[in-house]
Amino acid sequence: MRPLSHRLVAEFLGSLLLAALVIGSGIAAQRLSPNDVGLQLLENAAATAVGLYAIILVFGPVSGGHFNPVVSLADAVFGGLAWRDVPGYAAVQVLGCATGAVLANAMFDLAPVSISTTDRATLAHGLSEVVATAGLLLVIFSLVRSGRADRAPAAVGAYIGAAYFFTSSTSFANPAISAGRMFSDTFAGIAPTSVPAYVLAQLVGLAVAIPLLRLLYPEPAGSPAVVLDSEGTSR
């Protein structure tokens, strides 16, 4: 396993690029298709799906490519990540996503920081985040625990791209990206008042996924594998 410092750098950079990808493609979609929200969402989802796949491939061999505190927590539950490393992972994931939001704003000649005013805290959105997060963890750890971790980057990208459309919340499924997206008042933004509800729902999704994974995959196949992330990777 790589030194913790190397893994934290990878998690920071991956989280930064994830947020820049999600927010930047949302800004581009608004400008390219100003009168068609459905097309904006499709463009945002497609860019996120393929970009996430690439990011996981780059950083997964170093840190596991989590970019998501709930993925790190689940990995610790299943013994893939030391519990003592979880706080560091979570801290750099949040910092990376916030930095990525600032970078995305700057790349599109916007104010570096603009606090989002998009209120997303509804019951339907909360339920969607439970489903999105639980589903993401099932995708990742079913592959990891069945010896198919090499397929996780593509599977995670595909799942997140699909979840943009089958969940009303557009599948944040990640406390770090939820926090980072506060700093961009654009297509992908979320109001700070909505973030606690999203994080709570994502933790509920984690609590749902763990017993399901223990039931479906009680024993890992082969040697310990690594994981992935956001908005979820392979290690």
Secondary structure, 3 states (H helix, E strand, C coil): CCCHHHHHHHHHHHHHHHHHHHHHHHHHHHHHCCCCHHHHHHHHHHHHHHHHHHHHHHHHHHHCCCCCHHHHHHHHHCCCCCHHHHHHHHHHHHHHHHHHHHHHHHHCCCCCCCCCCCCCCCHHHHHHHHHHHHHHHHHHHHHHHCCCHHHHHHHHHHHHHHHHHHCCCCCCCCHHHHHHHHHCCCCCCCCHHHHHHHHHHHHHHHHHHHHHHHHHCCCCCCCCCCCCCCCCCCC
